[in-house]
Amino acid sequence: MSVTPVQLPFAWASGSIDPTPSAAPGAGAPPRELVPGAWVLPAFATGVAPVLVEELERVFAAAPLRHMTTPGGHRMSVAMSNCGPLGWVTDRAGYRYTARDPESDRPWPVLPARFRELATAAAARAGYEAFHPNACLINEYAPGARMTLHQDRNEGDFTAPIVSVSLGLPATFLFGGLERSDRPLRLSLEHGDVVVWGGPARLRFHGILPLRDGEHPALGRRRVNLTFRLVR
């Protein structure tokens, strides 16, 4: 299956927030179905992106980005943080969700209202009503960083979807099958694009190819990905 990349407009003054209805999520091209249960919402988050970027800086001030280690001892190329009641972590003890940041022993920063509203609206647009996430994993990609094919299996309940928001540099998203060996679709994700998958697609493998170098007007030489989950 081939999905045509969407070129998105991008223009705002640094540090500005537009509180008008035009800043509400939902702009952009119509949703595209990748496979049953999985949708890409082109430019869905573009209108609220300035607010998201400002909120991110507050989250990072309270819970700085860090390169976590896998149970096998591998240092991840992607830097991570969390906000919300629960945060995903990995170390020698395994993959899990925690209520407190292991580095500071403080609760993770509060999930910003605009984050939660965006995730709920995106899920509803993809046909998943009443999605109320309690975890937001934040991934920061520098040039060369990648995410290998994996499943999101630590949530304890697979009835809720995953909502993934792309900000900053474009990236190539891999969306595979239910087996790691299944050949994945390749989708170009731009600033403001949102991908939602659940139902029969909830446990599909997915990842990101190594990020290409570039310069984004708001985020510089990086891509930031917000991944919303409901953890039971």
N, C-alpha and C positions, 0 to 999 in steps of 0.2 A: 504494500500500500504506500502511496506517495502523498505526503502532506505538503502543500505549498507554503513556504515561509511568508510571513506577513511583515512588511516594512512599516514600522510604527513612527508616528510623529513624536517629537520630544522637544518641549520648549517650556521652561519656567525659570524664574529668577531663583538663585540659590538661597535656600532658607525660607522661601515663601510658602504659605499655605493658602490654598483657595478653598474657602468654606462654602462656596456656592454649590447648587445642585450639579453643576458640571464636573465637580470633583468626586461625584458618587461613582462607585464601580459600575461596570456594565457597558462601557463604550467599546467600540471596535467591531470587527467582523462577526458574523454569526458563529456560534459554536460548531466545531467539527468533531465528528465521532471518529476516534482512532480505532477502537474495537468495541464490541458491546460492553457497556459499563464505563468506558473511558472517553473523556472529552478534552479537547483543547479549546480554551476561550481566548482568542487573540485580543490583545490590548485591553483585557477586562479590567486590569488594575492600573492602567496608565493614569487615569484621572486622580486617583488617590496616592500615586507614587510619591509625590513630595512629602505628604504626611507620613507615609511609611518610612521614608529615609530619615526623617527627623526623629521618629519614634525609635528607630534602630539605634541611633547614637545614644539615646537614653538607656536602652537595654544594655548596650555594650559597656557603658560606664559602670553599670551595676554588676554585670556578669561578662567580663571580657572574653573575647574570642580566644580559643585555645585549640591546639592540635592534639586531639585525643589519641589514645593508643588502643589497638584492637586486642582481644584476648590473646592472640598469638604474638603480641609484641610489636606489631607494625604501626609506625607513626602515620596517621592519616594525612594526606596532602591537603585536605579541606579543613579550614579552621571552623570551629563550631561554638555556638552558645544556645541558650534556650530562654523562653519566657512562658509564663503560665504556671498553673499549680504543679505541673509535672514537667520534667526535662529529661531528654534522652542522653545517656552517657555510655561510654565504653572505656574499659580499662582491662587490666589483667583478670579482674573478677568477672568480666562478661558484659554483655549488652543488657541494658535495663533502663527503666524510668525511675527517677528519684524526685522527692519533693524539695530537696536542698542541693545547692551547688556544692559538689564535693571539694572544690578549691577554697571556697569561703565559708562553708557550713552555714550559709544563709539561704533563705527561700529564693527561688528564681524570681526575677522581676515579674511584676504583674503583666498579664497579657493585655496590651493596649486595646482599647475599645474599637479603634479603627481596624486593627488586625482581625479581631473577632468578627466584626461586621462584614469585612471583605470575605473572609473564609465562609461564613454562613451564606452570603449572597452568591458566591461562586458555586458552592455545592448545590444550592437551589436551582441555579441556572442549568446545571448539569443533571437535574432530576433527583437530587438527594435533599429532601426537605428536612428542616429542623436539625441541621448539623451544628453542634455547639462544641467546638474543640476545647480541650483542656491542656493541650501541649502544642507548642510551636518550636520546632527545631530550626535553628538558623544556621545555614551553611555559607561560608564565604570562600569563593574560589579566586585564587590568584592565577595568572597565566601559567599553564602547565598542570594545574590541579585537576583532579578527576574524581569520579565516583564509580567504582566497579559495579557490575550488575549485582543486585541484591533484592531481597524482599523485605517489606516492612511487616515483621511478625511479632514484635514485642508489645503490641497494644492490648493483648488479652481478649480482644473481641474484634472480629473482622466485618461487622455489620455496617460500620460507619466508613465513609470514604476517606481518601487522602486528598488534601488540597495543597497544591504546590504553586508558589508565586515566584516568578523570575524578575529580578531587578538588575540593572547594570549591563555588563557586556553580554553579547549573545552567546548561546551555548548550544551544543548538539545533544539532545535528550535521546536516550536509548530506551525504548519501551518494548520489552520482550514478552515471552510467554510464561507459562506456569513451570517450565523447566529452564534451568540456566542455559542449557544447550540450544534452546529455541532461538532462531535468528530474530534479532530485535528490529523494530521500526526505528528510523532515524528522523527526528523532528527538530527543526531549527527553532529555538525559543528566543524571543527578543524581550527587551525591557517591557514589563507590564503584562506579558502573557501569563495565563494561568492554566494548569493542567489538573483535572479532577479524575480520579479513578476509584471505583468501588464495585460492589456487586460481583459479577463474574470476573471482573478484572482486578479485584482488590489485591490478590496475591501474585500478580504478574511481576516478573523481574524488571528492574529499571536501573538506569545509571546515567552518567554524564561523561562524554569524551573529554580528553584533556582540553582545558580552556585555551583558546587562542588569545594572543596578546592584542591589546587595543586600548582605547581611551574612551570612557563614557562621561558625558557632561556632568552627571551627578555623583557617580561612584568611582570615577577614575579607572584604574587598571584592575578592576575586580568585578565579579558577579556575586550577588547575594540572592540566596534562595530561602524563602520562608515555606516551611512544610508543616501544615496543620494536621493534627491527629486527635482522635478521641481515645483516651486510654481508660480502660476499665480496671 
